[in-house]
Structure formats: structure tokens, C-alpha cells
Amino acid sequence: METLGHVYRKVEPDLFSCLVHQIIGQQISMAAQKTIWQRLLHGINPVTPKAIDAMSIPSLGNLGISPRKAAAIKGLAAGIQSGPLDISALYAMDDQEVIRILSSFQGIGVWTAQMALIFSMQRPDVLSFGDMGIQKGLRMLYHHRKITPALFAKYKKRYSPHGSVASLYLWEIAGGNIPGMRDYQPQKS
């Protein structure tokens, strides 16, 4: 923490908008995500369930959103618009319950729900085993070749109740922001 100083990350206070942003960014580069997100904002701002519900899958596709992601985004919007999802009720739930409910929607898995917990709901103790950047940061920091579930559980316990802060620093480490640190994962041949 001393070496890196304070880490700044943007928070999206609107949970629906954050989830849409996360769905758009799945399995594409950050640059592509940014471009598509800007196109969406140009068409509808703010990004609300009502505005998304009014759009067709082809119109979302014209912005660069794949049909699968467009269907997931529209499904989430419909779930909020007509039930069963009361998005404001999620704030009173514990992290595991939020993950369970959000991941019941198409296009939202555990990782996406965990990122929403960190970057929208600002939950303090989220460390994602499914995040490759966090695994890489742990390998680099502790000189491990592989992060097993048991080893991850040890670090999760160590960082608790500040797992979200640990996540931010592990992403910085994984991004190569500390000179001389390297990834100890064996190279694939």
C-alpha cells in the first residue's frame, strides 16, 4: 500500500447502470467496452430500466452489443420494471444473497455480481476468486505459481473485512504498477 499510495477507482452509484456496464464489458477489451458504453450513453442517458426496456435487441445491437448481451440487459430491465427484482431491496441483503439473486438473471454470473458489490454497492469485503487479475496479483505478491481455492481462502480470511480494498491493490499489482514484481505462473508451452 505504501508503494502504490491511494488507489482511485470510479464508483457507479446506480446499480442497474453498473450491471449493464459490466454485462457490456464481458469478454471484450476495456477499449471496446468504453466505445460501446459511450454509444449507449449517447442514445439514452441516464441508463435506466425503463429506457432499456423501450429499446429493441436490434437497436442495442446497432450500438455494438451482441444479441446475447442485449437479451441479458433487457431481461434485467424487465425484471426490475415488472418484478421480480426489487433492486433497492438488495442494499439490505448480505453479499451472498445479493450474488444469489443477481446471478439468477441471464448474463450475470458470480463475478459480475461481485464487481457490482464493489463498484456500485461499495461493499467492503469482496475478494473474487473468479477474477484473473486478483489471482495474478496474489501470485505476484506472494510468489505463488498457482492460486488454489484453499490458498485463496487463506488470503480472503487474511484480508477480511477489507477484501474490496485488497482487490483494488491486487489489480494494481497485476497491472505491473510495482517495478520488479513478476508473475510466477508457469508459461504455457
C-alpha positions in Angstrom: 0.0 0.0 0.0 2.9 2.3 0.8 4.5 1.7 -2.6 1.3 2.3 -4.6 -0.3 5.0 -2.5 -4.0 5.7 -2.7 -5.8 3.8 -5.4 -8.7 5.6 -7.2 -11.4 3.7 -8.9 -14.7 5.1 -10.3 -17.8 4.0 -8.5 -21.2 3.8 -10.3 -23.8 4.7 -7.7 -26.7 3.4 -9.9 -26.7 -0.4 -9.5 -28.7 -1.0 -12.7 -26.3 1.1 -14.8 -23.3 -0.6 -13.2 -24.7 -4.1 -14.1 -25.4 -3.0 -17.7 -21.8 -1.7 -17.9 -20.5 -4.9 -16.5 -22.5 -7.1 -18.9 -21.4 -5.0 -21.9 -17.7 -5.4 -20.8 -17.8 -9.2 -20.5 -15.2 -10.9 -22.7 -14.2 -7.8 -24.6 -11.4 -5.3 -24.2 -11.8 -2.3 -22.0 -11.4 0.0 -25.1 -14.3 -1.8 -26.8 -16.4 -1.6 -23.6 -15.7 2.1 -23.4 -16.7 2.7 -27.0 -20.0 0.7 -26.7 -20.8 2.4 -23.4 -20.4 5.8 -24.9 -22.7 4.9 -27.8 -25.3 3.7 -25.3 -25.0 6.9 -23.2 -25.3 9.0 -26.4 -28.6 7.3 -27.1 -30.0 7.1 -23.5 -28.7 9.0 -20.6 -29.2 8.0 -17.8 -29.3 4.3 -18.4 -32.5 3.2 -16.7 -34.6 0.0 -16.8 -37.4 1.9 -18.5 -35.1 3.3 -21.2 -33.6 -0.1 -21.9 -37.0 -1.8 -21.8 -38.1 0.6 -24.6 -35.2 -0.4 -26.8 -35.2 -3.5 -29.1 -32.5 -6.1 -29.2 -31.6 -5.0 -32.8 -31.3 -1.3 -31.7 -29.0 -2.4 -28.9 -27.1 -4.5 -31.5 -26.6 -1.3 -33.6 -24.6 0.1 -30.7 -22.3 -2.9 -30.8 -23.9 -5.0 -28.1 -24.2 -8.7 -29.0 -27.6 -10.3 -29.2 -26.9 -12.5 -26.1 -25.8 -9.5 -24.1 -28.7 -7.4 -25.3 -31.1 -10.1 -24.3 -29.5 -10.3 -20.8 -29.7 -6.5 -20.4 -33.3 -6.4 -21.5 -34.1 -9.3 -19.2 -32.6 -7.5 -16.2 -34.5 -4.3 -17.1 -37.8 -6.3 -17.4 -37.1 -8.0 -14.1 -36.8 -4.6 -12.4 -39.7 -3.0 -14.4 -42.3 -5.7 -13.8 -40.7 -7.7 -11.0 -39.4 -10.0 -9.5 -36.3 -7.8 -8.8 -36.6 -5.0 -6.3 -33.2 -3.5 -6.8 -33.4 -1.2 -3.8 -34.1 -4.3 -1.5 -30.6 -5.7 -2.4 -29.0 -3.0 -0.3 -30.4 -4.6 2.9 -29.2 -8.1 2.0 -25.8 -9.7 2.7 -23.3 -10.1 -0.1 -24.0 -13.8 -0.7 -27.8 -13.2 -1.0 -27.1 -10.3 -3.5 -24.9 -12.6 -5.5 -27.5 -15.4 -5.5 -30.3 -13.1 -6.6 -28.3 -11.2 -9.3 -26.7 -14.3 -10.7 -30.2 -15.8 -11.2 -30.5 -13.4 -14.2 -29.2 -14.4 -17.6 -25.8 -12.7 -18.3 -25.0 -12.1 -14.6 -22.7 -14.6 -13.0 -20.9 -14.6 -9.7 -18.0 -12.4 -10.9 -20.4 -9.7 -12.4 -22.4 -9.6 -9.2 -19.2 -9.3 -7.1 -18.0 -6.4 -9.3 -21.4 -4.7 -8.7 -20.9 -5.2 -5.0 -17.6 -3.4 -5.1 -18.1 -0.7 -7.8 -21.8 0.2 -7.1 -22.9 -1.0 -3.7 -19.4 -0.3 -2.2 -19.4 -3.4 -0.1 -16.2 -3.5 2.0 -15.3 -7.2 1.9 -15.4 -8.6 -1.6 -12.4 -10.6 -3.0 -13.3 -12.6 -6.1 -11.6 -16.0 -6.7 -13.0 -15.8 -10.3 -11.1 -12.6 -11.1 -8.0 -13.4 -13.1 -6.4 -10.0 -12.1 -6.8 -10.8 -8.4 -5.3 -14.2 -8.9 -2.4 -12.7 -10.8 -1.9 -10.0 -8.1 -1.8 -12.7 -5.4 0.8 -14.8 -7.5 3.0 -11.7 -8.0 2.8 -10.5 -4.4 3.3 -13.9 -2.7 5.4 -15.6 -5.4 2.9 -18.4 -6.0 2.8 -20.4 -9.2 -0.9 -21.1 -8.8 -3.7 -19.9 -6.6 -5.8 -22.8 -5.4 -9.2 -22.5 -3.8 -7.6 -23.4 -0.4 -4.8 -20.8 -0.8 -7.3 -18.2 -1.9 -9.5 -18.9 1.1 -6.4 -18.2 3.3 -5.8 -14.8 1.7 -9.5 -14.0 1.8 -9.6 -14.6 5.5 -6.4 -12.6 6.0 -7.8 -9.6 4.1 -11.3 -9.7 5.7 -13.1 -7.4 6.5 -11.2 -5.3 3.9 -11.4 -7.6 0.9 -12.6 -4.8 -1.5 -9.6 -2.6 -0.7 -7.3 -5.7 -1.1 -8.9 -6.2 -4.5 -8.1 -2.7 -5.7 -4.4 -3.1 -4.7 -4.1 -6.6 -6.2 -5.4 -5.2 -9.5 -2.8 -2.5 -9.4 -0.1 -5.1 -8.7 -1.4 -7.3 -11.5 -1.3 -4.3 -13.8 2.5 -4.1 -13.4 2.5 -0.9 -11.2 5.3 -2.1 -8.9 8.7 -2.3 -10.7 10.5 -5.6 -10.3 7.4 -7.7 -9.5 6.6 -10.6 -11.8 4.0 -13.3 -12.3 5.2 -16.7 -11.1 2.6 -18.7 -13.1 4.4 -21.2 -15.4 4.3 -20.2 -19.0 2.2 -22.4 -21.2 4.1 -24.2 -23.9 
